[in-house]
Amino acid sequence: MSVVESALAIIPQPYRDVAIKHRELVKFALVGGTTWVIDTAVFLLLKATVLDEKPLTAKIMAVLVATIASYVLNREWSFRTRGGRERHHEAALFFLVSGIGVAVYTAPLALSRYVFHLEVPEVTPLTEGIADFVSGQIIGVLAGMVFRWWAFRRFVFPDQDVRRQVPTG
């Protein structure tokens, strides 16, 4: 049983039918969840060590690591039947969209830190940590995922069923 089939099996009806109808979105969400874990782990590790005083740099680096994983997983799994572009154009557009996505991802963290001043010494270290997590890892990631879903389908993988894999045997 595949990962998607396992995930669909735990969804009650009638929601399962909706998920099956939108299986590409389910796969994209699973890839997003996987890359969110990668992004979060890298961000928290960098922020807790070498980039303690530079949360935006830590966030950008975390997003870049997660984006590389995202390209491979999205191309080969989420959008495996979509395409319509030569591979080098597709990759360039993917990374361009993802680069714009970095701005979308980091905007809430920048607002939290530099507009709302949710940073030490204006707030406690705990408040700063919570604000960084919520703005960077929840709000930013959700906004970035919505943007990327739209842009990947519109610009990077525009055509349906152009890479459909024919079963062998």
Stockholm file with secondary structure:
# STOCKHOLM 1.0

chainA/1-169         MSVVESALAIIPQPYRDVAIKHRELVKFALVGGTTWVIDTAVFLLLKATVLDEKPLTAKIMAVLVATIASYVLNREWSFRTRGGRERHHEAALFFLVSGIGVAVYTAPLALSRYVFHLEVPEVTPLTEGIADFVSGQIIGVLAGMVFRWWAFRRFVFPDQDVRRQVPTG
#=GR chainA/1-169 SS CCHHHHHHHTSCTTHHHHHHHTHHHHHHHHHHHHHHHHHHHHHHHHHHTTTTTCHHHHHHHHHHHHHHHHHHHIIIIITTTCBCSCHHHHHHHHHHHHHHHHHHHHHHHHIIIIISCCSTTTSCHHHHHHHHHIIIIIIHHHHHHHHHHHHIIIIISCBTTSSCCCCCC
#=GC SS_cons         CCHHHHHHHTSCTTHHHHHHHTHHHHHHHHHHHHHHHHHHHHHHHHHHTTTTTCHHHHHHHHHHHHHHHHHHHIIIIITTTCBCSCHHHHHHHHHHHHHHHHHHHHHHHHIIIIISCCSTTTSCHHHHHHHHHIIIIIIHHHHHHHHHHHHIIIIISCBTTSSCCCCCC
//
